């Protein structure tokens, strides 16, 4: 009799747990747009936290330190936009105007290679003709990129919605920075008393690791953008050097795949210019990417994140799949933060227990 009651209570509790879990997942999915905004806000707050903490150490009130941090970031971006913005926009516009001509040159070169190699099989020629429709492929790539960007904010409807979500993320991150102590205390109070101290102790480590990831990626991308601009100018592509460097720098924010996407415009221009230009540009990107992979990333990103490259890759792919291109930027720092919790609350205690036994 008692055994049947136990089984009944267990089954009811299990059903209740499963039901609550499923309903919570459905609710989170319905609120995924708000969840993305929260994730962006947390990453922004973690990135700016060192500036705010440094200002607070010199007795500046935290709310004022938050305002000054945002003003500093706005000043930096505004200054950079005023200094290089007009040149970058002009170069990219000129590149887009010349892109059809460059694609025609690449098509003609490819057709010459086909004739030289003596390819005459009809099926092979049809397949090559499809691949040589570079303008069609470019149009498809632009449409796909637009769709991917729009899907990044989930419920975003057009530019107005995107701007609203960005502003909301900035405001929320400001609240997170200004009231971080109270927010953490309120969150920790939801857990049993025996857990409170351990959980509260993790937040500085989580914030530090998330912030260092974004800071590292920004610094690496800035270095690469400058290096590529200088390299392209030396090679002889001075007409688009700054614009191509900015494109490469921005795309490099996306781990693993960004550098490949960023090199494509420069390689298209290099092929169209003929001679040895393509090989010099290709060599430039190979050298810079190797410097990033083996020097800059381990030094500025890997040492702070402490996550295996495979897990970073899975975080990028999962982020793109669920959120869009924005997921490639904001999911890896969250994975890095989760790694802190896993390391401090599970792996280290498990290791100590193993040693003691």
C-alpha positions in Angstrom: 0.0 0.0 0.0 2.7 2.5 1.0 4.7 1.4 -2.0 1.9 2.2 -4.4 1.4 5.6 -2.7 5.1 6.3 -3.1 4.9 5.4 -6.8 1.9 7.6 -7.2 3.5 10.6 -5.5 6.7 10.1 -7.5 4.7 9.9 -10.8 2.8 13.0 -9.9 5.9 15.0 -9.0 7.7 13.8 -12.1 4.7 14.8 -14.3 4.5 18.2 -12.6 8.3 18.8 -13.1 8.1 17.8 -16.8 5.0 20.0 -17.3 6.6 23.0 -15.6 9.8 22.5 -17.7 7.9 22.2 -21.0 5.7 25.3 -20.2 8.8 27.3 -19.2 10.5 26.4 -22.5 7.4 27.4 -24.5 7.2 30.7 -22.6 10.9 31.4 -23.2 10.5 30.6 -26.9 7.5 33.0 -27.1 9.6 35.6 -25.4 12.7 34.9 -27.4 12.9 38.5 -28.7 13.0 39.8 -25.1 15.4 37.1 -24.2 17.8 38.2 -26.9 17.6 41.8 -25.7 18.4 40.6 -22.2 21.4 38.6 -23.5 22.7 41.6 -25.4 22.2 43.8 -22.4 24.1 41.4 -20.1 27.1 41.2 -22.6 27.2 45.0 -22.9 27.1 45.4 -19.1 29.9 42.9 -18.7 32.0 44.6 -21.3 31.7 48.1 -19.7 31.9 46.9 -16.1 35.7 47.4 -15.8 35.3 51.0 -16.8 32.5 51.6 -14.3 34.4 49.7 -11.5 37.6 51.7 -12.2 35.6 55.0 -12.0 34.0 53.9 -8.8 37.4 53.2 -7.2 38.2 56.9 -7.6 35.0 57.8 -5.7 32.8 58.6 -8.6 29.2 57.5 -7.9 28.3 54.4 -9.7 25.3 55.9 -11.5 27.5 58.7 -12.8 30.3 56.2 -13.7 27.7 54.4 -15.9 26.7 57.6 -17.7 30.4 58.5 -18.2 31.2 55.0 -19.6 28.5 55.3 -22.2 29.4 58.9 -23.1 33.0 57.7 -23.6 31.9 54.9 -25.9 29.7 57.2 -27.9 32.5 59.7 -28.1 34.9 57.0 -29.4 32.5 55.8 -32.1 31.5 59.3 -33.1 35.1 60.4 -33.4 36.0 57.3 -35.5 32.9 57.8 -37.6 33.8 61.4 -38.3 37.5 60.6 -39.1 37.2 57.6 -41.3 33.5 57.3 -41.9 33.2 59.5 -45.1 36.2 57.7 -46.7 34.9 54.3 -45.8 31.4 55.0 -47.2 32.9 56.5 -50.4 35.2 53.5 -51.0 32.4 50.9 -50.3 30.0 52.8 -52.7 32.7 52.8 -55.4 33.4 49.1 -54.8 29.7 48.3 -55.2 29.5 50.3 -58.4 32.5 48.4 -59.9 31.5 45.0 -58.5 29.6 44.0 -61.7 32.6 44.8 -63.8 34.9 42.8 -61.5 32.6 39.8 -61.6 32.6 40.0 -65.4 36.4 39.9 -65.4 36.4 36.9 -63.1 33.8 35.1 -65.3 36.0 35.7 -68.4 39.1 34.5 -66.6 37.3 31.3 -65.5 36.0 30.7 -69.0 39.6 31.0 -70.4 40.8 28.4 -67.9 38.0 26.1 -69.0 39.1 26.4 -72.6 42.7 25.9 -71.6 42.0 22.7 -69.7 39.9 21.4 -72.6 36.7 20.7 -70.6 34.0 19.7 -73.2 31.6 17.5 -71.3 28.1 19.1 -71.6 27.0 18.3 -68.0 30.2 19.8 -66.7 29.9 22.9 -68.8 26.3 23.4 -67.6 27.3 23.1 -64.0 30.2 25.5 -64.6 27.8 28.0 -66.3 25.6 27.9 -63.2 28.5 28.6 -60.9 29.7 31.3 -63.2 26.5 33.3 -62.7 28.4 35.4 -60.2 26.1 38.3 -60.2 23.2 36.0 -59.5 25.2 34.4 -56.7 26.0 37.8 -55.3 22.4 38.8 -55.3 21.5 35.6 -53.5 24.2 36.2 -50.9 22.9 39.7 -50.3 19.4 38.5 -49.8 20.5 35.7 -47.5 22.6 38.1 -45.5 19.7 40.5 -45.1 17.4 37.7 -44.0 20.0 36.5 -41.5 20.5 39.9 -40.0 16.8 40.5 -39.7 16.3 37.2 -38.0 19.0 38.2 -35.4 16.5 40.1 -33.3 13.7 37.5 -33.7 10.6 39.7 -33.5 12.3 42.8 -35.1 10.2 44.3 -37.8 12.3 46.5 -40.0 14.8 49.2 -39.1 12.6 50.9 -36.6 12.2 47.7 -34.6 15.9 47.0 -34.8 16.8 50.5 -33.5 14.2 50.2 -30.7 15.7 46.9 -29.6 19.2 48.3 -29.6 18.2 51.3 -27.6 16.3 49.0 -25.2 19.4 46.8 -24.8 21.6 49.8 -24.0 19.1 51.1 -21.4 18.8 47.7 -19.8 22.5 47.3 -19.7 22.8 50.7 -17.9 20.3 49.5 -15.3 22.3 46.3 -14.9 25.5 48.2 -14.3 24.0 50.9 -12.0 22.1 48.4 -9.8 24.2 45.3 -10.2 24.5 44.7 -6.4 20.8 44.9 -5.7 20.0 42.8 -8.8 22.4 40.1 -7.8 21.1 40.0 -4.2 17.5 39.7 -5.5 18.4 36.9 -7.8 20.4 35.0 -5.2 17.5 35.3 -2.7 15.5 32.9 -4.9 17.8 30.0 -4.0 18.1 28.1 -0.7 20.1 29.9 2.0 22.9 27.3 1.9 23.5 28.2 -1.8 23.3 32.0 -1.6 26.9 32.7 -0.8 28.3 30.3 -3.4 26.1 31.6 -6.2 26.7 35.3 -5.3 30.5 34.6 -5.4 30.2 33.5 -9.1 28.9 36.8 -10.5 32.2 38.7 -10.5 33.9 35.8 -12.3 31.1 35.4 -14.8 31.0 39.2 -15.6 34.8 39.2 -15.9 35.0 36.3 -18.4 32.1 37.5 -20.5 33.5 41.1 -20.6 37.0 39.9 -21.5 35.7 37.8 -24.4 34.0 40.8 -26.1 36.9 43.1 -25.2 39.4 40.6 -26.7 37.3 40.2 -29.9 37.0 43.9 -30.4 40.7 44.5 -29.9 41.7 41.6 -32.2 39.3 42.9 -34.9 40.6 46.4 -34.6 44.2 45.2 -35.0 43.3 43.1 -38.0 41.3 45.8 -39.7 44.2 48.3 -39.4 46.8 45.6 -40.5 44.7 44.6 -43.6 44.1 48.3 -44.6 47.9 49.0 -44.4 48.7 45.7 -46.2 46.3 46.4 -49.0 47.6 49.9 -49.5 51.2 48.6 -49.7 50.1 45.9 -52.2 48.5 48.5 -54.5 44.8 48.4 -53.7 44.8 51.8 -52.2 41.5 52.7 -53.9 39.6 50.4 -51.5 42.1 49.7 -48.8 40.3 51.4 -45.9 36.9 50.2 -46.8 38.1 46.6 -47.3 39.9 46.8 -44.0 36.8 48.0 -42.1 34.8 45.2 -43.7 37.4 42.6 -42.7 37.5 44.0 -39.2 33.7 43.9 -38.7 33.3 40.4 -40.1 36.2 39.2 -37.9 34.0 39.8 -34.8 32.3 36.6 -35.9 34.7 33.8 -34.7 35.9 31.1 -37.2 33.8 32.1 -40.3 34.1 35.9 -40.1 37.7 36.1 -41.4 36.7 34.0 -44.5 33.8 36.3 -45.3 35.9 39.4 -44.8 38.6 38.2 -47.2 36.2 37.6 -50.2 35.7 41.3 -51.3 39.4 41.9 -51.2 40.1 38.8 -53.2 37.5 39.7 -55.8 39.2 43.1 -56.3 42.6 41.5 -56.4 41.6 39.0 -59.1 40.1 41.7 -61.2 43.3 43.8 -61.0 45.2 40.9 -62.5 48.9 40.0 -62.3 50.3 38.8 -59.0 47.9 41.0 -56.9 45.6 38.1 -56.1 48.5 36.0 -54.7 49.8 39.0 -52.6 46.4 39.6 -51.2 45.9 35.9 -50.5 49.2 35.7 -48.7 48.4 38.9 -46.7 45.2 37.3 -45.4 46.9 34.0 -44.7 49.6 35.6 -42.7 47.2 37.9 -40.7 44.8 35.0 -40.0 47.7 32.8 -38.7 48.9 35.7 -36.5 45.3 36.0 -35.2 44.9 32.2 -34.6 48.3 31.5 -33.0 49.1 34.8 -31.3 46.3 37.3 -30.9 43.4 35.0 -30.1 45.3 32.9 -27.5 46.7 36.0 -25.9 43.6 38.3 -25.9 40.6 36.0 -26.1 41.6 32.4 -25.3 43.4 33.1 -22.1 40.4 34.9 -20.7 37.6 32.7 -22.0 39.3 29.3 -21.2 37.0 27.4 -23.5 38.1 24.8 -26.0 37.9 26.0 -29.7 35.4 23.1 -30.4 33.0 24.5 -27.8 33.4 28.0 -29.1 32.6 26.7 -32.6 29.5 24.9 -31.4 28.4 28.1 -29.5 28.8 30.1 -32.8 26.9 27.6 -34.8 24.1 27.2 -32.2 23.8 31.0 -31.8 23.5 31.5 -35.6 20.9 28.7 -35.8 18.7 30.0 -33.0 19.2 33.8 -33.1 20.8 34.7 -36.4 24.1 36.4 -37.1 23.9 38.2 -33.8 24.0 34.9 -32.0 27.6 34.4 -33.3 28.6 37.4 -31.2 26.5 37.1 -28.0 26.2 33.3 -27.4 30.0 32.6 -27.0 30.4 35.0 -24.1 27.4 33.4 -22.4 29.0 30.0 -22.9 32.1 31.4 -21.3 30.1 32.6 -18.3 28.4 29.3 -18.0 31.9 27.7 -18.1 32.7 29.6 -14.9 29.7 28.2 -13.1 30.5 24.7 -14.3 34.1 25.0 -13.3 33.7 26.5 -9.8 30.5 24.7 -8.7 31.0 21.3 -10.2 34.5 20.5 -11.7 36.7 21.9 -8.9 34.6 20.4 -6.0 34.6 17.1 -7.9 38.4 17.3 -8.3 38.9 18.1 -4.6 36.6 15.2 -3.6 38.6 12.8 -5.9 41.9 13.9 -4.4 40.6 13.6 -0.8 39.4 10.1 -1.5 
